[in-house]
Amino acid sequence: MKIKQQKQIRAFLEEEFESGKSSALFDAQEKSLRTLIENTKGKSKNQMKTLTQTILPRIALYLALQKTGFSQEDVFRHMRKYMMDKVAAKKHSSTAKMELVPGFYAIYSRVFLKIMRTTDLQESTQAAGKNYFDITITKCLWHTACVENGCAELCSLFCDVDDVTYGGLKKISFSRTHTLGYGGSCCDFHLFKK
């Protein structure tokens, strides 16, 4: 299976490090990713697809950076740069483009709620009104994967991606008071029409 995330990770490493170092890091990340995928058991087909394409490549990058002799502070700084400058920026750009579609809020809220009601990537409850929708997530595949792979602290960066994705949009606003990744009992998403 081709993992699209790998191209983005390789490009990031090439931007961040000189060629010998970037190649060694990418090789270590790929090796770690293969091991993570092989060791992941008891997940549905949908969960495995999301883990393989989205979550585990980022965890593998984090683990590879940890093995290179960087301080934990430097590892987290590099991961934060990758997650904010590459992952979050791309998601924000995509969401901002979707806002150009007439009736964006109505379409987006309907689709988002439908996905949350049927997905096995999270356990959640939902509420919606005319100009808002709330999702309270009590179990999340991103958080579970980080915990299962010994890097619970990394999950906070996955949470931060949401802040960038929804920040500064013209038709929808977003807030949360806590997340699983930051040690909360749930993620309490509140999205509302501007």
Phi, psi and chi 1 to 4 in degrees:
 res  aa     phi    psi   chi1   chi2   chi3   chi4
   1 MET       -  131.7  170.5 -169.0  -48.6      -
   2 LYS   -79.8  132.5 -174.9  173.2  179.8  175.0
   3 ILE  -109.1  105.5  -58.8  171.3      -      -
   4 LYS   -58.7  -36.1  -65.4  177.0 -169.4  173.4
   5 GLN   -54.5  -29.4 -172.1   79.8 -159.5      -
   6 GLN   -63.7  -35.9  -69.1  -57.6   93.4      -
   7 LYS   -63.5  -43.4 -175.9  176.4  178.9 -178.1
   8 GLN   -66.3  -40.4 -174.9 -176.4   56.7      -
   9 ILE   -66.3  -44.1  -71.9  171.5      -      -
  10 ARG   -59.9  -46.1 -177.6 -166.9  -66.7  -93.2
  11 ALA   -61.4  -41.4      -      -      -      -
  12 PHE   -61.7  -47.2  170.2   74.8      -      -
  13 LEU   -62.1  -37.7  -68.8  171.7      -      -
  14 GLU   -67.0  -32.0  -71.7  171.0   -6.3      -
  15 GLU   -73.3  -35.7  -71.1  172.3   17.1      -
  16 GLU   -84.2  -32.0  -75.9  -64.5  -64.7      -
  17 PHE  -130.6  155.5  -56.4  100.1      -      -
  18 GLU   -63.5  159.3   51.6   95.4   37.7      -
  19 SER   -56.4  -44.2   63.7      -      -      -
  20 GLY   -62.9  -42.2      -      -      -      -
  21 LYS   -68.4  -42.7 -177.9   85.6  166.6  171.0
  22 SER   -65.1  -39.9   68.2      -      -      -
  23 SER   -64.6  -43.7  -66.1      -      -      -
  24 ALA   -64.2  -41.1      -      -      -      -
  25 LEU   -65.3  -42.5  -80.0  168.0      -      -
  26 PHE   -65.1  -41.1 -173.0   70.4      -      -
  27 ASP   -60.6  -43.0  -69.8  -14.5      -      -
  28 ALA   -65.8  -38.7      -      -      -      -
  29 GLN   -65.1  -44.3 -174.5  -90.4   -9.9      -
  30 GLU   -63.4  -41.2  -78.6 -160.2  -49.3      -
  31 LYS   -63.8  -44.9 -177.4  178.3  178.5 -173.5
  32 SER   -62.5  -40.7 -178.5      -      -      -
  33 LEU   -61.8  -46.2  177.6   56.3      -      -
  34 ARG   -58.0  -42.9  -77.0 -168.1  -59.7  -87.3
  35 THR   -64.9  -44.5  -58.5      -      -      -
  36 LEU   -59.6  -44.5  -69.6  171.1      -      -
  37 ILE   -63.8  -46.3  -67.7  168.8      -      -
  38 GLU   -61.8  -34.5  -71.6  168.5   11.5      -
  39 ASN   -86.9   -5.9  -68.8  -20.8      -      -
  40 THR   -84.6  118.5  -58.8      -      -      -
  41 LYS  -126.9  159.7  -52.0  -72.6 -175.0 -132.5
  42 GLY    71.7   25.0      -      -      -      -
  43 LYS  -110.0  151.4  -54.0  -63.2 -176.2 -161.6
  44 SER   -70.4  168.8   71.7      -      -      -
  45 LYS   -59.7  -43.4 -176.2  177.6  178.1 -177.5
  46 ASN   -64.1  -42.9 -175.4   46.2      -      -
  47 GLN   -64.3  -43.0  -70.5  169.7  -25.1      -
  48 MET   -62.9  -38.6  -91.2  -42.9  -72.0      -
  49 LYS   -62.6  -46.7 -180.0  179.7  177.7 -172.3
  50 THR   -66.0  -42.4  -60.6      -      -      -
  51 LEU   -59.8  -48.4  -75.7  162.2      -      -
  52 THR   -67.8  -41.6  -58.2      -      -      -
  53 GLN   -85.1  -27.2  -67.4  -68.0  -27.2      -
  54 THR  -123.2  -52.8  -53.8      -      -      -
  55 ILE   -85.9  -52.7  -56.9  169.1      -      -
  56 LEU   -64.1  -35.0  -65.4  179.8      -      -
  57 PRO   -59.3  -36.3  -27.1   36.8      -      -
  58 ARG   -73.9  -39.3  -64.2  167.2 -170.9  166.9
  59 ILE   -63.4  -41.1  -69.2  174.7      -      -
  60 ALA   -62.6  -38.0      -      -      -      -
  61 LEU   -63.4  -45.0  175.9   59.2      -      -
  62 TYR   -59.2  -46.6 -177.7   68.1      -      -
  63 LEU   -65.5  -39.2  -62.3  175.5      -      -
  64 ALA   -64.2  -42.6      -      -      -      -
  65 LEU   -63.3  -37.4  -72.0  166.6      -      -
  66 GLN   -63.4  -31.6  -75.7 -176.7  -39.6      -
  67 LYS   -83.3   -0.5  -67.3  175.7 -175.0  172.2
  68 THR   -94.8   -2.2   60.5      -      -      -
  69 GLY    95.4    1.3      -      -      -      -
  70 PHE   -67.3  151.4  -70.9  119.5      -      -
  71 SER   -67.9  158.8   68.4      -      -      -
  72 GLN   -60.1  -34.9 -176.0   59.3   24.4      -
  73 GLU   -63.3  -43.2 -176.3  178.6  -66.2      -
  74 ASP   -68.9  -38.6  -77.1  -18.6      -      -
  75 VAL   -58.7  -48.4  168.9      -      -      -
  76 PHE   -66.5  -36.3 -151.4   78.3      -      -
  77 ARG   -63.9  -44.8 -176.5  174.5   49.4   79.8
  78 HIS   -64.0  -42.7  -73.2  -61.3      -      -
  79 MET   -64.2  -41.2  -80.3  -55.3  -61.5      -
  80 ARG   -61.7  -43.2 -180.0  164.9 -170.0   75.8
  81 LYS   -61.1  -45.5 -174.7  171.9 -176.2 -179.9
  82 TYR   -61.3  -50.1  171.3   68.8      -      -
  83 MET   -65.3  -38.7  -65.5  -67.5  -77.5      -
  84 MET   -82.7  -48.2  -63.2  -55.9  107.3      -
  85 ASP   -77.4  -28.3  -66.4   -3.6      -      -
  86 LYS  -105.0  -61.5  -58.2  -59.9  178.1 -172.1
  87 VAL   -69.0  -56.4  176.6      -      -      -
  88 ALA   -66.4  -41.8      -      -      -      -
  89 ALA   -60.6  -40.9      -      -      -      -
  90 LYS   -66.1  -42.6 -174.9  175.7  179.5 -178.7
  91 LYS   -65.5  -40.4  -71.9 -177.3   76.1  172.2
  92 HIS   -63.0  -45.6  174.9   79.1      -      -
  93 SER   -59.3  -43.1  175.0      -      -      -
  94 SER   -63.9  -44.4  173.8      -      -      -
  95 THR   -67.0  -40.4  -52.9      -      -      -
  96 ALA   -62.2  -37.2      -      -      -      -
  97 LYS   -66.8  -38.1  -74.1  175.8 -173.5  167.8
  98 MET   -63.6  -29.3  -74.4 -169.9  -73.5      -
  99 GLU   -60.7  -20.8  -81.4 -165.3  -57.5      -
 100 LEU   -71.0  -17.7  -60.3  173.5      -      -
 101 VAL   -70.7  128.7  173.8      -      -      -
 102 PRO   -57.5  137.0  -23.9   33.7      -      -
 103 GLY    74.8   21.9      -      -      -      -
 104 PHE   -50.0  -51.0  164.5   77.7      -      -
 105 TYR   -58.8  -47.1  177.9   81.5      -      -
 106 ALA   -61.6  -44.9      -      -      -      -
 107 ILE   -66.0  -48.5  -63.9  165.7      -      -
 108 TYR   -62.0  -46.1 -168.0   81.1      -      -
 109 SER   -64.8  -40.7   60.6      -      -      -
 110 ARG   -63.1  -47.0 -147.7  170.8   21.6 -109.7
 111 VAL   -65.9  -46.8  169.7      -      -      -
 112 PHE   -57.3  -48.3 -163.6  109.0      -      -
 113 LEU   -64.7  -40.4  -74.3  165.4      -      -
 114 LYS   -62.0  -44.6 -178.0  176.7 -178.5 -177.4
 115 ILE   -61.1  -46.4  -70.5  169.0      -      -
 116 MET   -64.5  -29.5  -67.2  -54.3  -69.0      -
 117 ARG   -77.3  -20.2  -71.0  179.2 -177.0  128.0
 118 THR  -116.2  -12.0   58.6      -      -      -
 119 THR   -76.8  154.6 -173.1      -      -      -
 120 ASP  -108.0   16.5   65.7  -11.8      -      -
 121 LEU   -85.0  -22.0  -57.0 -178.0      -      -
 122 GLN  -141.2  160.6  -63.8   99.1   -4.1      -
 123 GLU  -112.3  125.8  -68.6  176.9   10.6      -
 124 SER  -152.9  165.6   68.6      -      -      -
 125 THR  -119.3  153.8   56.0      -      -      -
 126 GLN  -131.1  150.6  -51.9   83.1   32.5      -
 127 ALA  -143.1  147.7      -      -      -      -
 128 ALA  -148.7  147.2      -      -      -      -
 129 GLY  -129.0 -170.0      -      -      -      -
 130 LYS   -60.4  -41.7 -177.1  176.7  178.9 -178.3
 131 ASN  -121.5   21.0  -66.7  -42.6      -      -
 132 TYR  -154.5  161.6   77.0   92.3      -      -
 133 PHE  -148.7  140.9   59.3  103.7      -      -
 134 ASP  -118.9  139.6  -64.0  -25.7      -      -
 135 ILE  -128.1  124.0  -44.7  -74.4      -      -
 136 THR  -112.1  109.8  -57.7      -      -      -
 137 ILE   -97.9  123.4  -61.0  170.3      -      -
 138 THR  -104.9  -15.2   53.2      -      -      -
 139 LYS  -147.7  135.8 -173.2  175.0 -179.9 -177.1
 140 CYS  -139.1  133.9  158.1      -      -      -
 141 LEU   -61.1  -34.5 -172.9   62.1      -      -
 142 TRP   -64.3  -47.4  -73.5 -103.6      -      -
 143 HIS   -65.6  -45.5 -179.8 -104.6      -      -
 144 THR   -58.5  -44.5  -59.7      -      -      -
 145 ALA   -63.8  -41.9      -      -      -      -
 146 CYS   -63.5  -44.8  -71.7      -      -      -
 147 VAL   -63.9  -47.3  170.1      -      -      -
 148 GLU   -62.5  -25.7  -72.7  176.7  -10.3      -
 149 ASN  -104.6   18.5  -70.3  -70.9      -      -
 150 GLY    71.7   24.7      -      -      -      -
 151 CYS  -138.1   52.7   54.6      -      -      -
 152 ALA   -53.6  -33.7      -      -      -      -
 153 GLU   -63.5  -24.1   70.6  -79.1    1.1      -
 154 LEU   -69.2  -27.0  179.2   62.0      -      -
 155 CYS   -58.7  -30.3 -169.2      -      -      -
 156 SER   -58.0  -32.4   63.0      -      -      -
 157 LEU   -69.7  -34.4  -67.7  179.7      -      -
 158 PHE   -62.3  -39.2  -73.9  100.3      -      -
 159 CYS   -64.7  -42.3  -60.0      -      -      -
 160 ASP   -62.4  -28.9  -67.9  -13.0      -      -
 161 VAL   -59.0  -39.2  166.9      -      -      -
 162 ASP   -60.4  -40.7  -65.8  -28.9      -      -
 163 ASP   -60.7  -40.1  -65.6  -29.7      -      -
 164 VAL   -73.8  -42.5  173.9      -      -      -
 165 THR   -55.0  -46.3  -60.1      -      -      -
 166 TYR   -96.2   -8.5  -65.3  107.6      -      -
 167 GLY   -70.0  137.4      -      -      -      -
 168 GLY    72.2   15.0      -      -      -      -
 169 LEU   -75.6  158.0  -65.5  175.2      -      -
 170 LYS   -90.9  -27.6  -66.7 -179.0  173.1  123.6
 171 LYS  -113.4   -8.9  -64.2 -178.4 -179.7  178.3
 172 ILE  -141.9  140.2 -165.3  167.4      -      -
 173 SER  -116.0  163.3  -73.5      -      -      -
 174 PHE  -145.6  138.3  162.3   78.0      -      -
 175 SER  -148.0  158.6   67.2      -      -      -
 176 ARG  -149.1  151.1  -81.4 -174.6  -52.3 -145.7
 177 THR  -103.4  -22.4   60.1      -      -      -
 178 HIS  -162.2  164.5   45.5  -91.4      -      -
 179 THR  -140.0  159.9   69.0      -      -      -
 180 LEU   -61.2  -39.2  -65.6  165.6      -      -
 181 GLY   -65.1  -24.2      -      -      -      -
 182 TYR  -102.6   16.7  -84.9  100.2      -      -
 183 GLY    91.4    6.0      -      -      -      -
 184 GLY   -76.6  168.4      -      -      -      -
 185 SER   -80.9  -12.8   60.0      -      -      -
 186 CYS  -163.8  173.7   65.7      -      -      -
 187 CYS  -110.0  117.8  -56.8      -      -      -
 188 ASP  -107.5   83.3   59.7  -18.3      -      -
 189 PHE   -71.8  132.0  -74.7   77.4      -      -
 190 HIS  -128.8  111.8  176.2   62.7      -      -
 191 LEU  -114.4  138.0  -67.0  105.0      -      -
 192 PHE  -146.3  153.7   50.8   98.3      -      -
 193 LYS   -74.3  135.8 -174.0  175.8 -176.5  179.2
 194 LYS   -81.5      -  -76.6 -172.0  174.4  179.8
